[in-house]
Amino acid sequence: MESVLKDKTYVFALRIVKLCQYLMREQKEYVISKQVLRSGTAIGALVAEAEFAQSKPDFVNKLSVALKEANETSYWLNLLHDGNYISKEAYSSIYPQVKELIKLLVSSIKTSKDNIKASK
């Protein structure tokens, strides 16, 4: 498993946890914060799960689900920003991270799928 992806998803999950703590404590926002907490931390959990996938297709599947969670997290971050729950500065700090994770996941999935095809 690429440690870069694992490390970046872990660091991102920590930022999401801190963001949710802020949203609950300072903004008294409990609904969207729980959604972004679930999806934002699931990305790294799925990448960690993929490390011990039962097969190459299982590995691709877990990364594909992580990609879906990253895309969902992107949605919630946009909603938090546009709903004025987080500042432009906070959004500009965290949003590029989720976009980078999406790019890394897309690349990893494509490479893994290509490797599966090549081994047949």
Residue frames as qw, qx, qy, qz and C-alpha x, y, z in Angstrom:
[[0.000, 0.890, 0.456, 0.000, 0.00, 0.00, 0.00],
 [0.359, 0.574, -0.045, 0.734, 1.30, 3.42, -0.89],
 [0.423, -0.444, -0.511, 0.602, 2.23, 5.03, 2.39],
 [0.046, 0.045, 0.093, 0.994, 1.76, 8.49, 0.85],
 [0.440, -0.382, -0.503, -0.638, -1.97, 7.83, 0.37],
 [0.622, -0.453, -0.617, 0.164, -2.27, 6.22, 3.79],
 [0.391, -0.237, -0.302, 0.837, -0.44, 9.11, 5.48],
 [0.083, -0.134, -0.197, -0.968, -2.37, 11.83, 3.65],
 [0.512, -0.454, -0.565, -0.462, -5.75, 10.26, 4.41],
 [0.583, -0.425, -0.564, 0.402, -4.81, 9.94, 8.08],
 [0.231, -0.140, -0.140, 0.952, -3.72, 13.58, 8.34],
 [0.268, -0.271, -0.396, -0.835, -6.91, 14.61, 6.53],
 [0.564, -0.486, -0.658, -0.112, -9.04, 12.58, 8.96],
 [0.446, -0.361, -0.436, 0.694, -7.41, 14.37, 11.89],
 [0.006, 0.007, 0.094, 0.996, -8.22, 17.74, 10.30],
 [0.429, -0.376, -0.578, -0.583, -11.82, 16.64, 9.77],
 [0.545, -0.473, -0.639, 0.265, -12.11, 15.61, 13.44],
 [0.287, -0.282, -0.241, 0.883, -10.81, 19.02, 14.52],
 [0.164, -0.168, -0.356, -0.904, -13.14, 20.77, 12.09],
 [0.507, -0.462, -0.657, -0.314, -16.11, 18.88, 13.51],
 [0.467, -0.430, -0.525, 0.567, -15.10, 19.73, 17.05],
 [0.090, -0.113, 0.015, 0.989, -15.02, 23.40, 16.03],
 [0.308, -0.279, -0.540, -0.731, -18.39, 23.15, 14.26],
 [0.537, -0.509, -0.672, -0.030, -20.09, 21.59, 17.27],
 [0.462, -0.431, -0.398, 0.665, -18.44, 23.78, 19.90],
 [0.138, -0.286, 0.034, 0.948, -18.34, 27.17, 18.15],
 [0.259, -0.012, -0.471, -0.843, -21.02, 27.02, 15.47],
 [0.521, 0.093, 0.642, -0.555, -23.46, 24.74, 17.30],
 [0.666, 0.367, -0.393, -0.517, -23.79, 22.81, 14.03],
 [0.550, -0.272, 0.763, -0.202, -24.53, 19.12, 14.64],
 [0.838, 0.374, 0.329, -0.221, -26.08, 17.69, 11.47],
 [0.651, 0.720, -0.236, 0.037, -23.66, 18.48, 8.65],
 [0.105, -0.724, 0.658, -0.176, -20.70, 18.13, 10.98],
 [0.723, -0.168, 0.652, -0.157, -21.64, 14.50, 11.66],
 [0.831, 0.529, 0.160, -0.060, -21.96, 13.84, 7.94],
 [0.415, 0.806, -0.398, 0.141, -18.55, 15.33, 7.12],
 [0.406, -0.578, 0.678, -0.205, -17.03, 13.52, 10.11],
 [0.856, 0.065, 0.500, -0.118, -18.34, 10.18, 8.88],
 [0.784, 0.611, 0.073, 0.086, -17.34, 10.60, 5.24],
 [0.194, 0.882, -0.394, 0.170, -14.07, 12.45, 5.92],
 [0.424, -0.546, 0.708, -0.147, -12.73, 9.82, 8.31],
 [0.899, 0.176, 0.376, -0.137, -14.02, 6.91, 6.24],
 [0.591, 0.747, -0.303, -0.034, -11.56, 7.75, 3.45],
 [0.045, 0.645, -0.734, 0.208, -8.53, 6.81, 5.53],
 [0.670, -0.167, 0.646, -0.326, -10.27, 3.85, 7.13],
 [0.876, 0.423, 0.161, -0.168, -11.02, 2.39, 3.71],
 [0.454, 0.738, -0.491, 0.089, -7.46, 3.00, 2.51],
 [0.282, -0.498, 0.767, -0.291, -6.22, 1.18, 5.64],
 [0.822, 0.100, 0.477, -0.293, -8.66, -1.67, 4.92],
 [0.748, 0.629, -0.165, -0.135, -7.41, -1.89, 1.33],
 [0.005, 0.703, -0.707, 0.075, -3.93, -2.62, 2.64],
 [0.305, -0.166, 0.927, -0.143, -5.12, -6.09, 3.63],
 [0.704, 0.291, -0.113, -0.638, -7.56, -6.66, 0.78],
 [0.808, -0.055, 0.581, -0.082, -8.32, -10.28, -0.04],
 [0.678, 0.321, 0.510, 0.421, -7.61, -9.81, -3.74],
 [0.243, -0.022, 0.257, 0.935, -6.71, -7.17, -6.33],
 [0.183, -0.534, -0.549, -0.617, -10.40, -6.62, -7.20],
 [0.495, -0.702, -0.480, 0.178, -11.18, -6.26, -3.47],
 [0.449, -0.324, -0.030, 0.832, -8.36, -3.69, -3.23],
 [0.052, 0.227, 0.414, 0.880, -9.82, -1.71, -6.14],
 [0.348, -0.644, -0.618, -0.288, -13.28, -1.94, -4.58],
 [0.498, -0.635, -0.367, 0.462, -12.12, -0.54, -1.24],
 [0.298, -0.207, 0.137, 0.922, -10.28, 2.33, -2.94],
 [0.076, -0.402, -0.577, -0.706, -13.37, 2.98, -5.07],
 [0.413, -0.732, -0.541, -0.005, -15.52, 3.28, -1.95],
 [0.462, -0.486, -0.132, 0.730, -12.87, 5.60, -0.45],
 [0.165, 0.113, 0.380, 0.903, -13.15, 7.72, -3.60],
 [0.256, -0.633, -0.602, -0.414, -16.94, 7.94, -3.16],
 [0.499, -0.696, -0.389, 0.338, -16.43, 9.05, 0.45],
 [0.393, -0.249, 0.091, 0.880, -13.89, 11.67, -0.64],
 [0.005, -0.359, -0.501, -0.787, -16.34, 13.02, -3.19],
 [0.401, -0.718, -0.554, -0.128, -19.08, 13.14, -0.54],
 [0.514, -0.537, -0.221, 0.631, -16.71, 14.96, 1.82],
 [0.240, 0.068, 0.290, 0.924, -16.06, 17.51, -0.91],
 [0.220, -0.593, -0.569, -0.526, -19.82, 18.09, -1.11],
 [0.513, -0.719, -0.434, 0.180, -20.18, 18.61, 2.65],
 [0.471, -0.327, -0.025, 0.819, -17.20, 21.00, 2.74],
 [0.066, 0.299, 0.409, 0.860, -18.78, 23.06, -0.05],
 [0.381, -0.679, -0.554, -0.296, -22.06, 23.13, 1.86],
 [0.558, -0.599, -0.311, 0.484, -20.34, 24.21, 5.08],
 [0.342, -0.118, 0.151, 0.920, -18.54, 26.98, 3.21],
 [0.082, -0.372, -0.487, -0.785, -21.54, 28.20, 1.24],
 [0.482, -0.677, -0.534, -0.152, -23.70, 28.01, 4.38],
 [0.009, 0.769, -0.274, 0.577, -21.20, 30.26, 6.19],
 [0.861, -0.505, -0.051, -0.029, -20.30, 27.66, 8.82],
 [0.752, -0.280, 0.156, 0.576, -16.61, 27.84, 7.95],
 [0.016, 0.839, -0.139, -0.525, -14.59, 30.82, 6.82],
 [0.695, 0.693, -0.177, -0.070, -13.13, 31.22, 3.36],
 [0.043, 0.715, -0.684, 0.139, -9.68, 30.77, 4.93],
 [0.598, -0.214, 0.736, -0.234, -10.63, 27.49, 6.61],
 [0.831, 0.445, 0.274, -0.189, -12.25, 26.25, 3.41],
 [0.511, 0.788, -0.344, -0.009, -9.24, 27.28, 1.31],
 [0.192, -0.608, 0.752, -0.168, -7.02, 25.39, 3.72],
 [0.577, -0.084, 0.787, -0.201, -8.88, 22.07, 3.82],
 [0.761, 0.510, 0.185, -0.356, -10.66, 21.82, 0.45],
 [0.450, 0.677, -0.558, -0.167, -7.48, 21.39, -1.64],
 [0.254, -0.359, 0.883, -0.165, -6.59, 18.41, 0.54],
 [0.686, 0.244, 0.620, -0.292, -9.76, 16.52, -0.35],
 [0.651, 0.698, -0.122, -0.273, -9.26, 17.36, -4.04],
 [0.141, 0.632, -0.761, -0.029, -5.72, 15.98, -3.82],
 [0.471, -0.118, 0.842, -0.235, -7.02, 12.79, -2.17],
 [0.750, 0.489, 0.290, -0.339, -9.54, 12.39, -4.97],
 [0.499, 0.733, -0.431, -0.168, -6.76, 12.69, -7.57],
 [0.096, -0.485, 0.862, -0.113, -4.55, 10.21, -5.70],
 [0.620, 0.094, 0.713, -0.316, -7.39, 7.72, -5.36],
 [0.727, 0.611, 0.035, -0.311, -8.36, 8.00, -9.03],
 [0.333, 0.698, -0.630, -0.068, -4.74, 7.42, -10.01],
 [0.283, -0.321, 0.878, -0.214, -4.32, 4.45, -7.64],
 [0.728, 0.281, 0.516, -0.354, -7.55, 2.86, -8.86],
 [0.656, 0.684, -0.198, -0.250, -6.56, 3.30, -12.51],
 [0.143, 0.616, -0.774, 0.031, -3.09, 1.84, -11.91],
 [0.459, -0.136, 0.829, -0.291, -4.54, -1.11, -10.00],
 [0.766, 0.444, 0.308, -0.348, -7.12, -1.81, -12.70],
 [0.518, 0.715, -0.441, -0.164, -4.40, -1.65, -15.37],
 [0.090, -0.477, 0.863, -0.139, -2.29, -4.11, -13.35],
 [0.661, 0.108, 0.660, -0.340, -5.26, -6.49, -13.06],
 [0.739, 0.610, 0.012, -0.285, -5.80, -6.36, -16.84],
 [0.309, 0.713, -0.627, -0.050, -2.09, -6.88, -17.52],
 [0.281, -0.350, 0.871, -0.202, -1.95, -9.97, -15.31],
 [0.780, 0.247, 0.432, -0.379, -4.77, -11.72, -17.20]]
